Amino acid sequence: MTARIVLLNGVGSAGKSSIAKAIQAQARGVFLHVQMDTWLGMMPARTFGTPEGLTFLFGEADGRPVVEVVTGPKQGLALRGMRRAIAAMADEGCDMVIDDVIFAATEVDEYRALLKAHDLHVIGVHAPLEVLEAREKARGDRAIGLARGQFGIVHRDVHYDFEVDTSRASADDCARAIVERFGL
C-alpha cells in the first residue's frame, strides 16, 4: 500500500507544527503528525549537553546570540531510527506529515531512499530571519539564537517539491496550498 507523506523542513519557529496540524485538519485522509521533537524527547535527560546526546553551543555573531546544535552519536542513532520507523509506518499504509529540522541534505536523501515506494512530498517552510527571531522570543520555550544558528543550514542543498513562506501566509493557508497541490 502506498502511503502519502509530507515532510516539512524548516528552522525552529518557522511554523512547521502549525502547518502539520492544519494539514491534519484539512486533508481528506488521516495523517499522523510525526515530530522530530518527540524523538529528541525520547533520549534520557542525562544525555542533553553531553557529547553522546544533543549539545547546544551558545555563541554570538554580529552582536546577536547564535545557538549551534550538535548531534552526538547516540542522538544520531535515534534520529536515523526515526526515519526508519517512519518508513516502516509508511509500509503499513500510514499517511504522515513529518515535522523535522534537516541539518544535512543527505538526511533528505535518506528519506527519499527509504520512502521511494511511497508518495513523498518534501516541503520547505521559510520565513525571514527577523520573523523567526521575533517568534522565538515570543514563544519563550526556545533558546534565543537557535533560529539564527539554523537559518543558513536547514535549507542548504535541499531540493523541494514545494515551498511556503509563513511570513506571507498563515499556517492554514500554507496547509491549504500543500493539500491542494498534492491532492491530499
URLINCOR-V833580 format. One line per field, one symbol per residue. phi: phi as a letter, one per 30 degrees, with the letter a starting at -180 (. if undefined). psi: psi as a letter, one per 20 degrees, with the letter a starting at -180 (. if undefined). burial: I if it has 16 or more other ideal C-beta (glycine too) atoms within 10 Angstrom, else O. Layout:
phi=???
psi=???
burial=???
This chain:
phi=.dccbcccbadeidjddddedddedcddcccdccceedddddddedddicddcbbcccbbbhibdbcccccddddedddddeddddddddddjddbcccbcccaedddededddcddcccbccdccadeddddddedddicbddjddddcedcdcdicccdabbbddcbdeddddeddedecid
psi=ppqppoopprqpjhjghggghhghhhqhaopqoophhghhihqqhiipjqhhcppoopaqpkjqqppppporhghggghhhghhhggghghijppqpporopiphhhgggggghkhjrnpopppoqqqghgghgggghgijqppigghhhgjghipjppqhqqqoiiiqrgghggggggghjl.
burial=OOIIIIIIIIIIIIIIIIIIIIIIOOIOOOIOIIIIOOIIOOIOOOIOOOOOIIIOOOOOOOOOIIIOIOIIOOIOOIIOOIIOOIIOIIOOOIIIIIIIIIIOOOIIOIIOOIIOOIOIIIIIIIIOOOIIIOIIOOOOOIOOIIIIIIIOOIIOOIOIOOOIOIOOOOIOOIIIIIIOOIOI
